[in-house]
Amino acid sequence: MSNKKPRPQPVPAQTIPHLVDAHTHLASCKAVDKPEVDAFVERAVAAGVEKICTVGDGVDEAELALRAAHFNDRVWAACAVHPTRAGELDDAAKARLEEMIADPRCVAVGETGLDTYWIKHSPEDTAPLEVQEEALRWHIDKAVEHGKALMIHNREADADLLRVLADAPTPKETILHCFSSPLEVAKEALDRGYVLSFAGNVTFKRNEEMRQAAALAPAGQFLIETDAPYMTPEPFRGARNEPSLIGHTALCVAEARGEDVAAVAAAVNATFDRVYGLS
């Protein structure tokens, strides 16, 4: 008989009112049809989540994200082509994305950005950096044109990303999703007025610098997200993530800031509304 303890099943931290999930992937969580989307939303609402932004990483998933936003009034969408797939941004993809970005249920252009991690580790499956930059600039132009927030994916591309954002047109809001860059990058981003969005990896024991960034961000310049089904917070790391678990991340961010979690949730809720144009 094995003495190994069974891994605990992920459960909400507690019911924390006014929570939001600023970035998740319902389609990747296998929530595609209306009953599935509604089930995920119901579990999230039971944990205190009021609003969710679900994200597409390509045209097909962006279609599903937008469809989910039309299925359920608590869900909004972000639409774009992920930087690693930037080679897919042909004329047909651009035309369809423009239609999606114009939809009132699409509140952000994302996730777009730069990713050199996969260029280093799987270059044959990843768009080259110059192609990623071209796609990022196209997405920035669309965010500005449509008055939508820009949602950035950045993985090991800090200098190039800051360079592009500095010389490109300025969207109404710029969100650095799943923020995991060094503290100096956080300071620069905050000085520029960007919004840092913290996912479950802020709870990981090794990520003290990330918690310092969460403590540094002024009210109005930070969000909380799941990036589900990835980035499951402690103590359930390794299991599938979903919006109902965001309370664990909220508790960690509140502790890092030395603030009450209900106050943090309410502040993030207000930032969600402003950034995504819902207020």
PyMOL commands that set and color helices and strands:
alter all, ss='L'
color gray80, all
select helices_A, chain A and resi 34-46+59-71+83-88+91-102+117-121+123-125+129-146+158-167+183-191+200-203+208-216+243-257+261-275
alter helices_A, ss='H'
color red, helices_A
select strands_A, chain A and resi 19-24+49-55+75-79+106-115+149-155+174-176+195-198+222-224
alter strands_A, ss='S'
color yellow, strands_A
deselect
rebuild
show_as cartoon
